[in-house]
Amino acid sequence: MASAAGASAAVDIDRAVFIERQVEGVRALEPATTLRKGDKVVLMVAWTAAPSAKGYVVESAVPRPLAFQRAGSDAAEVSIDGGRTWGQLGELRLGNRLASAEDVTHLRMRVPASATSGRLTYKAIVR
């Protein structure tokens, strides 16, 4: 399952999807080959870049077949409208109600100029 991830041209991006399993009470992650409804997955967007004078933003769309659960970092921002507006869950509104995790369509991470690599992870469930 591919997801769109973007950053400036000088940034190399790798993506991976893992299925979360409980094996004898221990959480294990396995590379995803096939996904079934109800599977718990962890998506990872990793990047490397040469040092630059400016920071950059790494962004990833949440694939439609997945229901976002939570980001692996409090520094990640989310969008509920296809990437037009950004913020934290608990702040964003969808009409008259607060947005929920299932409303998230995109995630992004602001990367400072000093960082040459990083990773954005998030959990989701296959719808």
Salt bridges, closest charged atoms under 4 A:
GLU20 OE2 - ARG27 NE 3.41
GLU20 OE1 - LYS123 NZ 3.13
GLU30 OE1 - ARG21 NE 3.40
ASP39 OD1 - ARG21 NH1 3.95
GLU77 OE1 - ARG108 NE 2.75
GLU77 OE1 - ARG110 NE 3.18
ASP103 OD2 - ARG97 NH1 2.83
